[in-house]
Amino acid sequence: GTNQPADVIQQRMFGTGCLPGPFQFDAYPTCVTAASEEDVPWAPWTSRPYCADNTSYCAFTNSDFQGPNRGVSIIDVEPSSIENASSAVASIAKLLSSPASAPPPASADESSPPYEMRDIPGKGKGLIAIRTIPRGQVFMIDYAALVVDSQLPGRVRRAQGVELLKEAIERLSGAEEVLSLARSSNEPESVSVYEDVMKTNAFTVEITGKAYMALFPRIARMNHACKPNVITRFNATTLSNIVMAFRDISPGEELSISYSTFGLPSAERQEKLLSTWGFKCTCDLCSLPPDELAVSDDRRTKVARLSREVINLVEKGGAENLKKALELYKEAVDAVEEEGLVPHMGNHYQVLGQLWAAAGDVERGREWVKRAKEETAAFEKQINV
Ligand SMILES: C[S@@+](CC[C@H](N)C(=O)[O-])C[C@H]1O[C@@H](n2cnc3c(N)ncnc32)[C@H](O)[C@@H]1O
């Protein structure tokens, strides 16, 4: 913007997140009242990057990304040059410098979302559908507010990591919403609110071939289910996740995503969720009576075993092995369908088609590939890209 009163710009750029920076004698104050882009020597960041002493890590913030009460911060090693294409910092800087060049990932009518946030017994808050959401419909698009190098915890002292997180979060115009995601109860005092926000809400994403922990404030309100009714799809170029219904969702149902490896039997997934996320899962599937849970576990174990066998057989090759692989794969696909493990069967039908073609029955292969295309198209017809 040009010629706006400094206080208006100050408010827009820094919201409530402008805190005194670290004690330093050199040039730039942490809070600036720049009148234009040219006056910001660290553009596209809206404040001077905060760098932790004796580490190569800095927090880079653009407090305007995606409008007021949002913004994005990246904690990463400083790129040697902004041209360094393999750096997420450079890639995000590019996105911020020319946002118009990145097309919107999809559209979702967000004026009246089909869900609202409510208290969920035993799980804190969660999102509940207030209208029917048809399978495949994109009903939310969420942008990363925090992106943190997954290696950070192992590479800096804890106090420095917390300081980087604190600066990264406090400088966002949406700092308040991000901080509200911290667990309110029974956390040992030794865990800071900044660490807790990351630990209980961030997901792993890949940007320019490197692993990051990313926080999506709206998605973060969805609880985990081992048989979720919602899936997300990340776009590293726009830092966005499109969120869509895995199956038809009725009003009153809680929206759920999977935080963990898909398809694991109950004991394994419970252990994994406890060790990585720190909670005991009380989703619908985990709360089934033991005999029903055993049926689900058997199916999941069977799918895993059959998949391994199919891969082995296909690797060995030969007409006999391929035929056997086809039989086992069909069995696996039936179990996948019964267990409701995928949003649509397109990918599985595609594999079946390829297996038939490889086994010499090209006609049958074509039929499966055609069915695969129909399944995929039917699921994705709701996405308006
Ligand atoms: C990403 S947050 C989800 C939103 C959170 N309930 C809130 O109030 O903001 C993850 C936290 O929600 C709770 N949670 C999520 N899924 C759960 C589940 N299936 N069973 C029990 N607790 C769950 C856990 O406390 C977990 O640390």
The ligand as an SDF file (V2000), in Angstrom:
LIG
                    3D

 27 29  0  0  0  0  0  0  0  0999 V2000
   -4.7300  -31.3500   16.1850 C   0  0  0  0  0  0  0  0  0  0  0  0
   -5.4910  -31.2820   17.7630 S   0  0  0  0  0  0  0  0  0  0  0  0
   -7.2050  -31.5150   17.4070 C   0  0  0  0  0  0  0  0  0  0  0  0
   -8.0850  -30.4150   17.9780 C   0  0  0  0  0  0  0  0  0  0  0  0
   -8.1110  -30.3900   19.4980 C   0  0  0  0  0  0  0  0  0  0  0  0
   -9.0760  -31.3660   20.0140 N   0  0  0  0  0  0  0  0  0  0  0  0
   -8.4390  -29.0070   20.0050 C   0  0  0  0  0  0  0  0  0  0  0  0
   -9.2130  -28.8740   20.9580 O   0  0  0  0  0  0  0  0  0  0  0  0
   -7.9040  -28.0250   19.4660 O   0  0  0  0  0  0  0  0  0  0  0  0
   -4.9370  -32.8080   18.4530 C   0  0  0  0  0  0  0  0  0  0  0  0
   -5.3630  -33.0870   19.8840 C   0  0  0  0  0  0  0  0  0  0  0  0
   -6.7350  -33.4220   19.9610 O   0  0  0  0  0  0  0  0  0  0  0  0
   -6.9580  -34.5600   20.8100 C   0  0  0  0  0  0  0  0  0  0  0  0
   -7.4100  -35.7000   19.9670 N   0  0  0  0  0  0  0  0  0  0  0  0
   -7.4450  -35.7210   18.6200 C   0  0  0  0  0  0  0  0  0  0  0  0
   -7.9230  -36.8880   18.1530 N   0  0  0  0  0  0  0  0  0  0  0  0
   -8.1860  -37.6520   19.2200 C   0  0  0  0  0  0  0  0  0  0  0  0
   -8.6790  -38.9860   19.3720 C   0  0  0  0  0  0  0  0  0  0  0  0
   -8.9900  -39.7470   18.3250 N   0  0  0  0  0  0  0  0  0  0  0  0
   -8.8230  -39.4700   20.6370 N   0  0  0  0  0  0  0  0  0  0  0  0
   -8.5140  -38.7010   21.7180 C   0  0  0  0  0  0  0  0  0  0  0  0
   -8.0370  -37.4360   21.6170 N   0  0  0  0  0  0  0  0  0  0  0  0
   -7.8670  -36.9060   20.3910 C   0  0  0  0  0  0  0  0  0  0  0  0
   -5.6230  -34.8600   21.4600 C   0  0  0  0  0  0  0  0  0  0  0  0
   -5.5690  -34.1620   22.6840 O   0  0  0  0  0  0  0  0  0  0  0  0
   -4.6230  -34.2710   20.4750 C   0  0  0  0  0  0  0  0  0  0  0  0
   -3.4360  -33.8840   21.1020 O   0  0  0  0  0  0  0  0  0  0  0  0
  1  2  1  0
  2  3  1  0
  2 10  1  0
  3  4  1  0
  4  5  1  0
  5  6  1  0
  5  7  1  0
  7  8  2  0
  7  9  1  0
 10 11  1  0
 11 12  1  0
 11 26  1  0
 12 13  1  0
 13 14  1  0
 13 24  1  0
 14 15  1  0
 14 23  1  0
 15 16  2  0
 16 17  1  0
 17 18  1  0
 17 23  2  0
 18 19  1  0
 18 20  2  0
 20 21  1  0
 21 22  2  0
 22 23  1  0
 24 25  1  0
 24 26  1  0
 26 27  1  0
M  CHG  2   2   1   9  -1
M  END
$$$$
